[in-house]
Amino acid sequence: MPTYEYECQQCGNRFEVFQSMNDPKLTLCPDENCAGMVKRLLGTGGGIIFKGSGFYQTDYRSKSYNEAAKKDSGSSGGGHSCGSSCGCSGKPASKPAPSGDS
Protein backbone atom coordinates (compact mmCIF):
# COMPACT_ATOMS: atom_id res chain seq x y z
CA MET A 1 0.00 0.00 0.00
CA PRO A 2 1.40 3.37 -1.00
CA THR A 3 1.96 6.43 1.12
CA TYR A 4 0.27 9.57 -0.18
CA GLU A 5 1.26 13.12 0.70
CA TYR A 6 -1.41 15.77 1.18
CA GLU A 7 -1.33 19.52 1.78
CA CYS A 8 -4.07 21.66 3.27
CA GLN A 9 -5.04 24.57 1.03
CA GLN A 10 -5.98 26.75 3.99
CA CYS A 11 -3.36 26.22 6.71
CA GLY A 12 -0.54 24.72 4.61
CA ASN A 13 -0.29 21.61 6.82
CA ARG A 14 1.56 18.81 5.01
CA PHE A 15 1.03 15.21 6.06
CA GLU A 16 1.38 11.67 4.76
CA VAL A 17 -1.29 8.98 4.77
CA PHE A 18 -0.72 5.25 4.29
CA GLN A 19 -3.76 4.10 2.32
CA SER A 20 -4.81 1.66 -0.36
CA MET A 21 -5.00 2.77 -3.98
CA ASN A 22 -8.73 1.91 -3.88
CA ASP A 23 -9.42 4.21 -0.92
CA PRO A 24 -10.99 7.57 -1.76
CA LYS A 25 -8.82 10.69 -1.64
CA LEU A 26 -8.92 12.68 1.57
CA THR A 27 -10.80 15.97 1.34
CA LEU A 28 -10.61 17.61 4.79
CA CYS A 29 -7.60 18.68 6.82
CA PRO A 30 -7.01 16.38 9.82
CA ASP A 31 -6.04 19.37 12.02
CA GLU A 32 -8.83 19.97 14.55
CA ASN A 33 -8.47 23.78 14.28
CA CYS A 34 -8.73 23.82 10.50
CA ALA A 35 -11.62 22.99 8.21
CA GLY A 36 -9.70 23.49 4.97
CA MET A 37 -9.69 21.27 1.92
CA VAL A 38 -6.63 19.13 1.22
CA LYS A 39 -4.93 18.40 -2.08
CA ARG A 40 -2.99 15.23 -2.87
CA LEU A 41 0.56 16.03 -3.94
CA LEU A 42 2.58 14.26 -6.56
CA GLY A 43 5.32 12.33 -4.85
CA THR A 44 8.50 10.81 -6.13
CA GLY A 45 7.39 7.40 -4.94
CA GLY A 46 9.56 4.70 -3.51
CA GLY A 47 12.56 3.67 -5.52
CA ILE A 48 13.15 0.05 -6.39
CA ILE A 49 16.33 -1.29 -4.85
CA PHE A 50 17.87 -4.45 -6.23
CA LYS A 51 20.15 -6.17 -3.76
CA GLY A 52 22.10 -9.34 -4.26
CA SER A 53 22.76 -11.37 -7.36
CA GLY A 54 20.32 -12.71 -9.91
CA PHE A 55 19.46 -9.65 -11.94
CA TYR A 56 21.28 -10.54 -15.13
CA GLN A 57 19.79 -12.31 -18.13
CA THR A 58 22.50 -14.96 -18.02
CA ASP A 59 21.60 -15.91 -14.44
CA TYR A 60 18.36 -17.49 -15.62
CA ARG A 61 19.73 -19.49 -18.55
CA SER A 62 19.19 -23.24 -18.59
CA LYS A 63 22.02 -25.64 -17.89
CA SER A 64 22.00 -26.94 -21.48
CA TYR A 65 22.27 -23.38 -22.84
CA ASN A 66 25.27 -22.62 -20.62
CA GLU A 67 27.01 -25.85 -21.69
CA ALA A 68 26.43 -25.09 -25.40
CA ALA A 69 27.73 -21.55 -24.92
CA LYS A 70 30.93 -22.89 -23.32
CA LYS A 71 31.47 -25.30 -26.22
CA ASP A 72 30.81 -22.56 -28.76
CA SER A 73 33.24 -20.11 -27.15
CA GLY A 74 35.93 -22.78 -26.94
CA SER A 75 35.65 -23.74 -30.65
CA SER A 76 35.96 -20.20 -32.03
CA GLY A 77 39.70 -20.21 -32.68
CA GLY A 78 41.96 -19.27 -35.54
CA GLY A 79 42.68 -15.72 -34.42
CA HIS A 80 39.24 -14.48 -35.34
CA SER A 81 38.38 -11.62 -33.01
CA CYS A 82 34.68 -11.23 -33.81
CA GLY A 83 33.52 -14.35 -31.98
CA SER A 84 31.07 -16.88 -33.33
CA SER A 85 28.00 -14.68 -33.00
CA CYS A 86 29.12 -11.98 -35.46
CA GLY A 87 27.74 -13.74 -38.56
CA CYS A 88 30.84 -13.34 -40.70
CA SER A 89 32.70 -16.23 -42.32
CA GLY A 90 35.41 -16.25 -39.67
CA LYS A 91 38.13 -15.46 -42.18
CA PRO A 92 40.03 -12.17 -42.32
CA ALA A 93 38.88 -9.82 -45.05
CA SER A 94 40.93 -10.15 -48.22
CA LYS A 95 42.49 -7.11 -49.78
CA PRO A 96 41.45 -6.24 -53.32
CA ALA A 97 43.98 -7.03 -56.00
CA PRO A 98 45.95 -3.98 -57.15
CA SER A 99 44.84 -2.71 -60.52
CA GLY A 100 47.28 -1.92 -63.31
CA ASP A 101 45.91 1.60 -63.75
CA SER A 102 48.63 3.92 -62.53
C-alpha positions, 0 to 999 in steps of 0.5 A: 500500500502506498503512502500519499502526501497531502497539503491543506489549502488553507493552513498549509499543513503537510502530512502523509497517509498510508492508504490503499489505492482503492481508498478515496482521496482525503478531502478535509484537513485532519487538524482539529483547528482547520476545516480546509480542503486538502490536495494530494501532492505528486510524490516521487514514490519509492525507488526500487532497490535491487540487492544481491545477485540474480538480476542478469539475463544470463543468471536465468539461462538453462544448464544446457544453454550454458554448456552449449555456450561454453562449447561454442566459445571454446571452438571459435579459434583461428585468431578471429576476433569477432567471436562466433556470434558476429555472422561473418565467415570467420576469415580475415577480409581479403584485400582487393587485387591492385589494378594496373591503372597507374 
